[in-house]
Amino acid sequence: MISHVTGVVTAAGATYVVVDVGGFGVRALCTPGTAASVRLNQPTTLHTSLVVREDSLTLYGFADADERDCFELAQSASGVGPKLAQALVSVLSPDDFRTAVLQENLVALCRVPGIGRKGAQKLVIELKDKVTALGVSTGVGHASPAGAAGWREQVSEGLQGLGWSAREAEQACDTVAPMADDPATTVATLMRAALASLARR
């Protein structure tokens, strides 16, 4: 089991990061918030989970261990694979997920693309006894500035990678666009705001 990787970021997209570990490029699929938080040619640490299938080995990377643990816990529920689990940790922090399950807040769980009411009920039933083991979310680490216009493509691609349509992603980008005028605003902050705007619909 690969628990984490530390190295220099050599590439990053909307939903992946490549980290150079001693000359070995490790590609990890990431939540849009995590992918937006790293900086090229800068060191980073990703907490990881290796998903083994008959025809593939896929490494998933997260900003902190709590997010990774939430990702792994979600997959212990029937019918939840890594893609849906990744969408879940992109929309809900570990604290929000734990609270939603414990309080049987189906509305919050249904904000995740791919989870309907029946799926949310199943998560509550199967995970209620396990979810208290989740720690407190510490949030995203290294934050990169949004920059002039590159943020929009990154946020839009990240949202589409989570299951929203191109139109919904563009509408969310329009909603958060005023925030990008502040040079201190990071892409990760814009991504969280965009996710929040979609969750309210």
C-alpha positions in Angstrom: 0.0 0.0 0.0 1.3 3.4 -1.0 0.3 5.8 1.9 1.8 9.0 0.5 4.2 10.4 -2.1 6.5 13.4 -1.7 8.4 15.1 -4.5 8.4 17.9 -7.0 5.3 18.5 -9.1 6.3 18.1 -12.8 2.8 18.2 -14.3 -0.8 18.9 -13.2 -4.2 18.9 -14.9 -7.8 19.4 -13.8 -7.9 16.0 -12.1 -4.4 14.7 -11.9 -0.9 15.5 -10.6 2.5 14.1 -11.5 5.1 14.0 -8.8 8.8 13.3 -9.4 9.9 10.9 -6.7 13.6 10.3 -7.1 13.4 10.5 -10.9 10.3 8.3 -11.0 7.2 10.2 -12.2 4.2 9.1 -10.1 0.8 10.1 -11.6 -2.1 10.4 -9.2 -5.7 11.1 -10.0 -6.8 14.0 -7.7 -9.9 16.0 -6.7 -10.0 19.3 -8.6 -9.3 21.1 -5.4 -6.1 19.1 -4.7 -4.9 19.5 -8.3 -5.5 23.2 -8.2 -3.6 23.6 -4.9 -0.2 22.4 -6.2 2.5 24.4 -8.0 4.6 23.3 -10.8 8.3 22.7 -10.0 7.5 22.9 -6.2 7.6 20.1 -3.7 4.4 18.6 -2.4 3.1 15.6 -0.5 0.0 13.7 -1.6 -1.7 11.2 0.6 -2.6 8.3 -1.6 -4.8 5.3 -2.1 -4.0 2.6 -4.6 -7.0 1.0 -6.3 -6.3 -2.4 -7.8 -8.3 -3.8 -10.6 -7.8 -6.9 -12.8 -6.6 -4.7 -15.7 -5.2 -1.6 -13.9 -3.5 -0.1 -10.9 -4.7 3.5 -10.3 -3.2 5.8 -7.7 -5.5 8.5 -6.2 -3.9 11.5 -4.4 -5.4 13.8 -1.7 -4.4 17.0 0.1 -4.6 15.3 3.5 -5.0 11.9 5.1 -8.6 12.6 6.3 -9.7 13.2 2.7 -8.1 9.9 1.6 -9.7 8.0 4.5 -13.1 9.4 3.5 -12.4 8.3 -0.1 -11.6 4.7 1.1 -14.5 4.6 3.6 -17.0 5.6 0.9 -15.9 2.7 -1.3 -16.7 0.2 1.5 -20.4 0.9 0.8 -22.0 -1.3 -1.9 -22.2 0.3 -5.3 -19.6 3.0 -4.6 -16.5 2.8 -6.8 -13.4 5.1 -6.9 -14.9 7.6 -9.3 -18.0 8.2 -7.2 -15.9 8.2 -4.0 -13.7 10.9 -5.6 -16.7 13.0 -6.5 -17.9 12.7 -2.9 -14.7 14.0 -1.3 -14.6 16.8 -3.9 -18.0 18.1 -2.8 -18.0 17.2 0.9 -15.2 17.6 3.4 -14.6 14.6 5.7 -16.4 16.6 8.5 -19.4 17.4 6.2 -19.6 13.8 5.0 -19.5 12.4 8.6 -22.1 14.9 9.7 -24.4 14.1 6.8 -24.2 10.4 7.4 -24.7 10.7 11.2 -27.6 13.1 10.9 -29.1 11.2 7.9 -28.9 14.4 5.8 -29.9 12.9 2.4 -30.1 16.3 0.8 -26.4 17.0 1.5 -25.4 13.6 0.2 -27.5 14.0 -3.0 -25.4 17.1 -3.8 -22.7 14.7 -5.0 -23.1 14.0 -8.8 -24.1 10.3 -9.2 -25.7 9.9 -5.8 -29.5 9.8 -5.7 -31.9 9.5 -2.8 -31.7 5.7 -2.7 -27.9 5.8 -2.9 -27.8 8.3 -0.1 -30.0 6.2 2.1 -27.7 3.2 1.4 -24.6 5.2 2.4 -26.3 6.2 5.7 -27.3 2.6 6.5 -24.0 1.0 5.6 -21.6 3.7 6.9 -23.3 5.1 10.0 -21.3 2.8 12.4 -18.0 3.4 10.6 -18.0 7.1 9.8 -17.1 8.3 13.3 -13.6 7.1 12.6 -13.1 10.0 10.2 -10.8 12.7 11.4 -11.3 16.5 11.1 -10.6 17.9 7.7 -7.5 20.1 7.6 -8.2 21.5 4.1 -6.0 22.0 1.1 -2.3 22.7 1.7 -0.2 24.6 -0.8 -2.4 27.1 -2.7 -1.6 28.5 -6.1 -2.9 31.9 -7.2 -5.8 31.9 -9.7 -3.8 34.0 -12.2 -5.3 35.9 -15.1 -7.6 33.5 -17.0 -6.2 30.0 -16.6 -8.4 29.4 -13.5 -11.6 29.2 -15.6 -10.4 26.3 -17.8 -9.1 24.4 -14.7 -12.3 24.8 -12.7 -14.5 24.0 -15.7 -12.6 20.8 -16.5 -12.5 19.8 -12.9 -16.3 20.1 -12.5 -16.9 18.2 -15.8 -14.6 15.5 -14.6 -16.8 15.2 -11.5 -19.9 14.6 -13.6 -21.4 18.1 -14.2 -22.2 19.1 -17.8 -20.2 21.7 -19.7 -23.1 24.2 -19.4 -23.4 23.7 -15.6 -19.6 24.1 -15.2 -19.6 27.3 -17.2 -22.5 28.7 -15.2 -20.6 27.9 -12.0 -17.5 29.7 -13.4 -19.7 32.7 -14.2 -20.9 32.7 -10.6 -17.4 32.7 -9.0 -15.8 34.9 -11.7 -15.9 38.1 -9.6 -13.8 36.4 -6.9 -11.0 35.9 -9.4 -10.5 39.6 -9.6 -8.8 39.4 -6.2 -5.1 38.4 -6.8 -5.1 36.6 -3.4 -7.8 34.2 -4.5 -6.5 30.7 -5.3 -7.8 28.2 -7.9 -8.7 25.9 -5.0 -10.8 28.6 -3.4 -12.6 29.2 -6.7 -13.2 25.4 -7.1 -14.7 25.2 -3.7 -17.0 28.2 -4.4 -18.0 26.7 -7.7 -18.9 23.4 -6.1 -20.9 25.2 -3.4 -22.9 27.1 -6.1 -23.7 23.9 -7.9 -24.7 22.2 -4.6 -27.3 24.9 -3.9 -29.1 24.3 -7.1 
